Amino acid sequence: QVQLVESGGGLVQPGGSLRLSCAASGSIFSILRMGWYRQAPGKERELVAHITSDGTITYADSVKGRFTISRDNAKNTVYLQMNSLKPEDTAVYYCKVVRTSGTNVYVDWGRGTQVTVSS
């Protein structure tokens, strides 16, 4: 079993910054991809950004140029630096980890951390 511990959410004014982190622990095996999704009230969960084991990064168009995802492989931790935050970035942000044992692929989700952008 894998535990994902997210931190860094909160309330910030428009134009401000936050940094999210997600640390994975437990029976991880090999991580294929780590990333962040978000879900705003009344909307479906959507990809924000993810990073693969070889460093390939994908961003949602809505966050390109403002958000930066990074990863510390030694700590099994993924970060999301969010700059120039907008009210429409308000959502619950979830960490997602895709890992493999070599024969099976597993997907784990964090509990989520609230990000609120408001003046």
C-alpha positions as CSV (number, residue, x, y, z in Angstrom):
1,Q,0.0,0.0,0.0
2,V,1.1,3.5,-0.8
3,Q,0.5,6.7,1.2
4,L,0.4,10.1,-0.5
5,V,0.8,13.1,1.8
6,E,-0.1,16.4,0.1
7,S,0.7,19.8,1.6
8,G,0.9,23.5,0.6
9,G,-2.6,24.5,-0.2
10,G,-4.3,27.6,1.2
11,L,-5.8,31.0,0.5
12,V,-3.9,33.4,-1.7
13,Q,-4.8,36.7,-3.5
14,P,-4.9,36.8,-7.3
15,G,-1.4,37.1,-8.6
16,G,0.1,35.3,-5.7
17,S,2.0,32.0,-5.4
18,L,1.7,28.7,-3.7
19,R,3.8,25.6,-3.8
20,L,2.2,22.2,-3.4
21,S,4.1,19.0,-2.5
22,C,3.2,15.4,-2.5
23,A,5.3,12.7,-0.9
24,A,4.8,9.0,-1.6
25,S,5.7,6.3,0.9
26,G,5.1,2.6,1.4
27,S,5.3,-0.2,-1.2
28,I,6.0,2.1,-4.1
29,F,7.8,-0.3,-6.4
30,S,8.7,1.8,-9.4
31,I,7.0,5.1,-10.1
32,L,6.1,5.7,-13.8
33,R,4.5,9.1,-13.5
34,M,3.6,11.7,-10.8
35,G,1.2,14.6,-11.3
36,W,-1.4,16.9,-10.1
37,Y,-5.1,17.1,-11.0
38,R,-7.7,19.6,-9.8
39,Q,-11.4,19.7,-9.4
40,A,-13.5,22.8,-9.0
41,P,-17.0,22.8,-7.6
42,G,-19.5,21.5,-10.2
43,K,-16.7,20.5,-12.6
44,E,-14.9,17.3,-13.5
45,R,-11.4,16.5,-12.3
46,E,-8.8,17.7,-14.8
47,L,-5.1,17.3,-15.4
48,V,-2.9,20.2,-14.2
49,A,0.5,18.7,-14.9
50,H,2.4,15.5,-14.7
51,I,6.0,14.3,-15.0
52,T,7.2,10.9,-16.1
53,S,10.1,8.9,-14.7
54,D,12.3,10.1,-17.6
55,G,11.4,13.7,-17.0
56,T,8.8,14.3,-19.7
57,I,6.4,17.0,-18.6
58,T,2.8,17.8,-19.7
59,Y,0.9,20.9,-18.7
60,A,-2.7,21.8,-19.1
61,D,-3.0,24.8,-21.5
62,S,-4.6,26.9,-18.8
63,V,-1.5,26.7,-16.6
64,K,1.3,26.9,-19.1
65,G,3.8,29.6,-18.2
66,R,2.4,30.0,-14.7
67,F,2.8,26.6,-13.1
68,T,6.0,24.5,-12.8
69,I,6.1,20.8,-11.9
70,S,9.2,19.2,-10.5
71,R,10.2,15.9,-8.9
72,D,12.7,14.6,-6.4
73,N,13.2,11.0,-7.2
74,A,15.2,10.3,-4.1
75,K,12.3,11.5,-1.9
76,N,9.5,10.2,-4.1
77,T,8.1,13.7,-4.0
78,V,6.5,15.8,-6.6
79,Y,6.1,19.6,-6.4
80,L,3.8,22.1,-8.1
81,Q,5.0,25.7,-8.1
82,M,2.0,27.9,-8.9
83,N,2.6,31.5,-9.8
84,S,0.3,34.3,-11.1
85,L,-2.6,32.5,-9.6
86,K,-6.1,33.4,-10.8
87,P,-9.5,33.0,-9.2
88,E,-10.3,30.3,-11.8
89,D,-7.4,28.2,-10.3
90,T,-9.5,27.7,-7.2
91,A,-10.1,24.0,-6.7
92,V,-9.1,21.0,-4.7
93,Y,-5.8,19.8,-6.0
94,Y,-5.1,16.0,-6.0
95,C,-1.8,14.2,-6.3
96,K,-1.7,11.1,-8.6
97,V,1.0,8.5,-8.8
98,V,1.2,5.8,-11.4
99,R,3.5,3.0,-10.5
100,T,4.4,-0.5,-11.5
101,S,5.6,-3.7,-9.9
102,G,6.9,-4.9,-13.2
103,T,3.8,-7.0,-13.9
104,N,1.0,-4.7,-12.6
105,V,0.3,-1.0,-12.8
106,Y,-1.2,0.8,-9.9
107,V,-2.8,4.2,-9.6
108,D,-2.9,6.1,-6.3
109,W,-4.6,9.3,-5.4
110,G,-4.0,11.7,-2.5
111,R,-6.8,13.1,-0.4
112,G,-6.5,16.5,-2.0
113,T,-5.6,20.0,-0.8
114,Q,-7.7,23.1,-1.2
115,V,-6.4,26.0,-3.1
116,T,-8.5,29.2,-3.0
117,V,-7.6,32.3,-5.0
118,S,-9.6,35.3,-3.8
119,S,-9.2,38.9,-2.8
